[in-house]
Amino acid sequence: MTQPAEVYKVGVNVPEEFLERLMDAINGSMSPVYPKYDRTFSYWRVKGTWRPLEGADPYDGRIGEISVADEIRLEFAVRL
């Protein structure tokens, strides 16, 4: 007997300018979790903070400095 696939929620913070492109890419690379629906995401505005350490190649920010920026929190379900 085959066991059903497990469903997990994934969350990621991204700069707003990447949101639509990321949702399209994720949607195009995974099987739908909800029957007869695709591109099922939730998102909202958040503040993100990070400090790049030595050896990092940050998209935004400087090595050793704390950065704070407006981001979008994107959540979606995946079936494994």
N, C-alpha and C positions, 0 to 999 in steps of 0.2 A: 504494500500500500504506500502511495506517495504522500509525503507530508506536505501540507500547504506552505506556500512561501510566507516568510515573515515580512511584516510591513514596519518600516522605521520612519520617524520624522527627522528631517535634516533641516538645520538652520544655518544660515550664513549671512554675514554683514557685508554689503558691497557699496561702493560709491553709486549714487543714483544714476549717473550716466551709463552704467553697465547693466541696469536692471532688466530692461526689455530684451537685450541681446542674450543675457544669461538665462532668462526664462525660456526663450526660444530654443537655445542650445540644450538645456536640460530636457525640455519637452520632446525634442527631436531625438534624444538618445536613450529614452527609457520607455518601458511599457506602461500603459495607463494603470493606475491603482484602482480607480473608481470606474466601474463599468459604464461605457458610453460617454465618458468625459475625458478630456485631456486638458493640458495647461492649467492644472489646478494648483494654485499657489496662494499664500497669504503673505502680505508684506506691510510694513509700517516704518515710520521714521524713528531712528535711534541716534544716540551719540556713541561713537566708538572711540576707544582710547588704546594706544599701543606705544611701545618703546622699542625701536629696532636696536639689536645688540650687535657687537663687533662681528663682522662677516656677513651680516644681512645685506640685502640689496633692496631697500624699501621702495615701493611704488610711491609712497608719500611719507614725509617725515625725514628726520636726520638721525644718524647713529647716536645712541645715548640720550636722545631727547624724547620726552613724552609728548605725543601728539594727541589732539582731540579733534574730531571732525563729525559732521553730519553724515550719516550713512542710512542705508535701507536694510532692514532685517527681512530676509526672504526665508520662508519656510515652505516645505513640501514633503510629501510622503513618497517613499520608494519601496518597491517590493524586491526582496532578495531571494 
